């Protein structure tokens, strides 16, 4: 296993419900995109 940057957990009520991972850019860009996606999901609940 190789740990790297680019994914974030999806949390609901303090529990891990899943994860969102992105690849293709620099590590920080991938993580920023993943965070934006998860935040968008959270705002639609």
N, C-alpha and C positions, 0 to 999 in steps of 0.2 A: 504494500500500500504506500502510496506517495501522497503526502498531505500538501495541498496547495490552496491558494486563494482563488475565489471565484464562485463560492456557493454560500447560501445563508439558509437557516432553518425557517420553516413556516410554523408559527406558533398560534394556537388558539386556546384562550383561557389558561395560559401558562404551560400548556402541553405541546410537545412537538407533534405536529400533524403531518409534516413532510419536509421537503427541502426544494430549493430552486437553485440550479447551477447553470452557469453561463460560461461559454468558452469562445475564443476567437480574437479577443483583444488582449491588452496587457492585463495582468492579474487584477490590478485595482479597478480597471474599467469593467472587467467581468463581474467583480463583486458589486460595483456601483449599479450595474444593470440588474443584477439579481435582486438587490435591495429595492430598487425602484419597482420591479415586478411584484414583489411580495407586498410592498406598501400599497400598490394599486389593488391587489386582491383584498387586502384588509379594508380598504376604503369602500369596497362594494358589498360588504357583509351587512 
